[in-house]
Structure formats: structure tokens, C-alpha cells
Amino acid sequence: MSLEVKKQERETSQSLIRRFTQRIQRSRVLARARKNRYHKRPKSHAMKKRSALRREKLKEEYKKLDKMGQKKS
């Protein structure tokens, strides 16, 4: 979506920038861009399952090492 603001007759550059800024704010372009800035795609069911299984495996491994008196660094 592109916004175009043309300079009117006898308009100062500051007022042109002000009009442009207002138009950007009204169109909510910046708000949407800021909202989606850190958007991450949701993980698929398979990926969630895989990471959960990996976490469980690591927990078991850490418990086993802890029982043996060793620590994994």
C-alpha cells in the first residue's frame, strides 16, 4: 500500500511532512508494521511434538547424570 502526498501550491515543506505524517497515521500503516515486526509463525503440531520429546529426553539425561554425580556443562 503506497501513500502519495503531493506538494500543494505555496505549501512549505514542513506542512507537507505534517500532512504526510497524518495520512500515514490515519491509514494505520505504521501501526500494522510495528504489530507484525516480531511476528513468528506458529509451530506445526509435529514440530511441537518433536520439541516436547526432545525436552523429555534431555530431562531424563540430566536426571541420570545427576544421579551419577556428574554434571553436564
VOBA-1610 file (N, C-alpha, C; in pm, whole numbers, padded with zeros to 5 digits, always signed):
BEGIN
Met+00085-00117+00000Met+00000+00000+00000Met+00089+00122+00000Ser+00076+00205-00102Ser+00158+00325-00108Ser+00070+00448-00090Leu+00122+00540-00014Leu+00053+00666+00007Leu+00128+00775-00067Glu+00054+00859-00134Glu+00116+00964-00212Glu+00062+01098-00166Val+00152+01189-00135Val+00114+01324-00096Val+00191+01420-00184Lys+00118+01498-00260Lys+00184+01594-00350Lys+00183+01733-00287Lys+00291+01804-00311Lys+00304+01938-00256Lys+00205+02032-00326Gln+00131+02102-00243Gln+00033+02197-00299Gln+00102+02331-00324Glu+00031+02417-00394Glu+00087+02549-00424Glu+00112+02625-00295Arg+00226+02688-00286Arg+00265+02772-00173Arg+00263+02697-00040Glu+00290+02569-00043Glu+00294+02489+00079Glu+00439+02470+00121Thr+00465+02488+00249Thr+00602+02469+00298Thr+00631+02320+00311Ser+00759+02291+00314Ser+00797+02150+00325Ser+00757+02092+00461Gln+00758+02174+00563Gln+00717+02126+00696Gln+00570+02088+00699Ser+00486+02169+00635Ser+00344+02136+00633Ser+00318+02013+00545Leu+00399+01996+00442Leu+00388+01876+00359Leu+00422+01751+00440Ile+00529+01759+00517Ile+00568+01646+00602Ile+00460+01619+00707Arg+00403+01725+00760Arg+00297+01709+00860Arg+00175+01639+00799Arg+00137+01681+00678Arg+00023+01616+00611Arg+00052+01469+00582Phe+00173+01442+00539Phe+00213+01304+00511Phe+00207+01219+00638Thr+00261+01272+00748Thr+00261+01200+00875Thr+00119+01171+00921Gln+00033+01270+00909Gln-00106+01250+00949Gln-00174+01143+00864Arg-00145+01145+00736Arg-00207+01046+00647Arg-00158+00905+00679Ile-00030+00894+00710Ile+00026+00764+00750Ile-00043+00714+00876Gln-00060+00803+00974Gln-00123+00762+01099Gln-00268+00723+01078Arg-00340+00795+00994Arg-00480+00763+00968Arg-00495+00630+00895Ser-00399+00599+00808Ser-00409+00476+00730Ser-00365+00354+00813Arg-00303+00376+00931Arg-00261+00270+01022Arg-00151+00182+00963Val-00078+00233+00865Val+00030+00156+00803Val+00140+00126+00904Leu+00184+00229+00976Leu+00291+00211+01074Leu+00248+00121+01188Ala+00124+00135+01232Ala+00076+00052+01342Ala+00079-00096+01303Arg+00036-00126+01181Arg+00037-00265+01135Arg+00179-00317+01121Ala+00269-00232+01072Ala+00409-00274+01055Ala+00473-00302+01190Arg+00445-00218+01289Arg+00501-00239+01422Arg+00443-00363+01488Lys+00315-00387+01462Lys+00249-00503+01520Lys+00309-00633+01466Asn+00340-00636+01337Asn+00391-00757+01273Asn+00543-00766+01276Arg+00608-00672+01339Arg+00754-00667+01336Arg+00818-00793+01392Tyr+00766-00842+01504Tyr+00826-00959+01568Tyr+00737-01081+01556His+00655-01085+01454His+00563-01197+01436His+00638-01325+01402Lys+00600-01432+01469Lys+00659-01562+01439Lys+00547-01654+01394Arg+00578-01737+01299Arg+00479-01834+01253Arg+00454-01935+01364Pro+00329-01975+01384Pro+00303-02077+01484Pro+00363-02211+01442Lys+00411-02287+01541Lys+00472-02416+01511Lys+00364-02517+01473Ser+00400-02606+01385Ser+00307-02711+01346Ser+00297-02814+01459His+00196-02897+01452His+00174-02999+01555His+00295-03092+01565Ala+00349-03131+01452Ala+00464-03222+01450Ala+00586-03158+01516Met+00608-03031+01489Met+00723-02961+01547Met+00707-02949+01699Lys+00586-02920+01745Lys+00562-02911+01889Lys+00590-03046+01955Lys+00542-03151+01893Lys+00561-03286+01946Lys+00711-03320+01951Arg+00782-03289+01841Arg+00925-03319+01833Arg+01003-03245+01942Ser+00972-03118+01963Ser+01046-03042+02063Ser+01011-03089+02204Ala+00885-03130+02226Ala+00846-03183+02357Ala+00921-03313+02386Leu+00931-03400+02286Leu+01003-03526+02304Leu+01151-03500+02331Arg+01207-03403+02264Arg+01348-03368+02285Arg+01370-03317+02428Arg+01279-03232+02475Arg+01290-03181+02612Arg+01283-03295+02714Glu+01191-03388+02692Glu+01177-03502+02783Glu+01304-03587+02784Lys+01361-03608+02667Lys+01483-03687+02656Lys+01597-03618+02732Leu+01608-03487+02717Leu+01713-03412+02786Leu+01693-03416+02938Lys+01568-03407+02982Lys+01539-03415+03125Lys+01586-03547+03183Glu+01554-03655+03112Glu+01596-03788+03157Glu+01748-03797+03164Glu+01813-03743+03063Glu+01959-03747+03058Glu+02019-03668+03174Tyr+01964-03552+03203Tyr+02014-03470+03315Tyr+01991-03540+03448Lys+01876-03607+03464Lys+01848-03681+03588Lys+01948-03794+03606Lys+01975-03865+03497Lys+02070-03977+03502Lys+02209-03926+03542Leu+02254-03817+03482Leu+02385-03761+03515Leu+02388-03712+03659Asp+02277-03655+03705Asp+02271-03604+03841Asp+02281-03719+03941Lys+02216-03832+03910Lys+02222-03949+03997Lys+02363-04003+04006Met+02434-03997+03895Met+02570-04048+03891Met+02670-03950+03951Gly+02624-03832+03988Gly+02711-03733+04050Gly+02792-03653+03950Gln+02754-03659+03826Gln+02822-03581+03723Gln+02729-03469+03679Lys+02789-03366+03630Lys+02708-03255+03577Lys+02750-03228+03434Lys+02653-03203+03353Lys+02682-03171+03213Lys+02700-03021+03202Ser+02811-02977+03146Ser+02835-02834+03135Ser+02809-02784+02996
//
